């Protein structure tokens, strides 16, 4: 039995984002992934899903969270883990005492932490092209209020592997968790405290040729930063400054390890 086939085991990520006109955002993600233009037009309230390297972006109709109000009354962007056995995952979360809300699509949303959820795989539209240099997600960044709560939720309730904790700067805590196909970086900062316990902060995509990615996006009129050295030895990164992607977006090229 493979890791991804263990009942209730959390695996491939789905990034659930919200917009007033998902068709605009669908076009932006197709450009980012190097996908051909859509053959059919989306309605302004039609959700779309696009998959790259096993990771899925889903944009559905909804407004950004408003100031005030409870989490239940707001539309919250969500990091969701897919599982091959959603009922088994629901039973396991129930045994762990996790309150669950059910989305309109039938996904499990953590009742106390609506920025996190569990869903089942669907028939996605594969993004990219056979020779695309973007290959999938490198990692997802989640902002959190508390390192202790993050450890309890990601490591305990969701069962991810807690791999590393470090403090790169004063007042900043980084915690790294891993599922079979995703690294989650949780950032706790005294300088930028999220409105709720967890918030989707950004996505880092992986490129095999960052110079090509940079040229391709520039040719498409997508604003980006210049390529700069990354934190990992030998890596390079660029920031994609396109608000239509709905979340902070980074592209990383990994260096070869000697």
N, C-alpha and C positions, 0 to 999 in steps of 0.2 A: 504493500500500500504506500503510495507516495504521500508526501507531506500535504499536498493540496487536496488529497482525497480523504484525509482524516475527518470523520464527522464533526462538524462544528468548528474546524480549524479555520482561522482567519487568514486570508491570503491576499489576492490582487486588490489594489486600491481603485476606488472610484472617487473622483473629486466632484462633489455636487455644488454647483454654483447657481446663482440666481440673477436674472436680468429682466428688464422690461421688454426687450426684443431679442430673444435668443438667436434669431437669424443673423443678426449682426455679429454676434459672438462666435457663431458657427463658422462664419467666413474668416474671422481672425484666427481661429484655431487651425483651420485648414491651411492658411498661409504659414503659420508657425510650424506645422508638421510637414509642410511640403506636399500637401494633398492636392489632387486636382479639384477644380471647382465643383460644387454640387450639381448634379444633373437635374434635381428638382428643387423648387423653391420651398422654403419653410415659411409657415405663417408666423406672425409676430408673437404668438403665444404657444408655438409648437416647441416642445423640448427636443434637444438633440443629444446624441452621444457619439463620441469619437474616441477610438482606442488606439494607443500606440505602445507597442511592446508589452502588452498585457495590462497597462494602466489606462483607465477610462476617465474622460472628462464628460460630465453631464451638465448641461446648462438648461435650466427650466425657468418658466415664467415666475416672476416674483420681484418684489422690491427689496432694496437693501434694508438691513435692520434700522429701525428708527430709534431715536434717543428715547429712553424710558420704556415702560411696558415690561412685561415678563417675557422670558425666553419663549414660552409657549405661544405668545401672541406675535412673535416676530419671525421673519424669514431668515434662517441662519444657514450660511454656507457650511458644508460638512465634509469631513474626511470619513469615507466609508470603506470598510473592508468587505470584500466579497467572500462568500463561503459556499461550498458545494452542498451543504446541508443546513439551510436556514432554520428549520424547526429545531434541529439539535443545538444550534448556536443560541436560539431563543431559550431553550430549556436550561442550557448551561448558565446564561446570564441571569435567568430567574433564580436558579439555585444560589447564585452569588449575590442575590439581593439587589439586582440592578433594575430600577424602574424603566419600563420600555414604552415608548410611543410608536405607533405604526404610521408610516408615511402613506400618502395617497397611492404610491406605487407598491406598497407592501413591505418596504424596508423597515428595519428596526432602528429607531433613533433613541439613543440613551436619554432617558427622561430628564435627568439632572444635568446632562452635558450634551445639548442638541447639536453641537459642532462635531459630534462623533456618532458613527452608526455602523450597522452591519447589513449587508444586502446579499442578493443572489445574482450570479452572472446572468447576463442577457445576451441576445444576439446583437453585438455592437458593429458599427461601421468602422472598419480598420482604417486608420489614418496613415499618412505617409505614402511613400511609393517604394518600389523594390530597391531603388538605389538611394533612398533617403538617408541622410546622415544623422538625423535625430532617431534614437532607438528606444526611448522610453523615459520613465521617471528615474532620476538619481535618488532624490529624497524629497520629502514633504516637510515643511516647517509649520509647527503649531505653536502659537503663543499661549502661555499659561500663567496663572497667578501664583501657583505654588509648586515647587519641586516635589514636595511630599504627596500632594494630590495627584500630580502627573505620574509618579511612580506607582501609586495605588491603582490608578485607572488603567494606564497603558500596560504596566507589568502584571498587575493582579487581576483586575476585572476582564481586560481584553486578552491577557495571556501572551503579550509580546515579550520577546527576549530583551531584557535590559542590558545593553552592551557597554555603555560608557557614561560617565558624568564628569564634566569639567567646567572650570570657571575661567574663560579666556580673558575677561575684563572684570574690573571691580563692579559689582552690582549685577552681573550677568551670569546665569547658570544655564548650561546646555546639557540636556539629557538625550541620549540616543537609544532608540528602541528598534527592533527589527522583527518583521514578519517574514515568511518565506520569500516574499518578492518585493519588500519595501523597507526602506529605512525612514523612520520618523524622528526628526529633530525637534525636541521641545525646548523652547527658549523661555526662561523666566528672567525678567529684567525689572529692576526697580525704577528704571527710567521710562518704561512703556508698559504699563499694567493694562491688560485687556479688560473690556467691560464685563465679560463673563469668565467663568473658570478656564475655558479653552476657546480659542479662536483660530480658524484657518488663517495662516499668515502668508504662505507662499509655496510655490512649487519649483523645484530645480529639475530641468530636463537634461538628458545626457546626449552629447553629440560626439560622433567619431571624428569630426572635422569642423572645428569651431570657425576656422577662416571661411569655409564654405557656407556655414550657417550665417555668419555675419554678412557676407556678400549677398546671399539669397534674400535675407530679410531687408537689407538696404535696397536691393533692386525692386522689392515689393513695396517700398515706401514705409516700412515699419521702423519706428525710431528705436535705437538701441544705444547702449553705452559702447565705448571702445573695449576691446578685449584687454583683460588685465590678469595678473597672476591670481590663482585661487589659494585657499588656505592649505589645501593638501599639496604636498611636494610634487612639483611637475604639472599641476593642474592649471587650467586657464578657464576664465569665466567671462560672460557678458550678461548684462541686464537688458531685458526686453521691456521697453517703456510704452507698451500698448495697453491702454485702459480697457480695451474691448476684451482682453483676456481675463479681466475681473479679479485677478489676484496677482500679487507680486510674482514675477517670472524671471527665472535665472536659467541660463544654459551653461553646462559644464563640459569641458573636455578633460578627461583624466590623463595624467602623465603615466608613462611606463615606469614601473617600479624596478629599481636596480637591486 
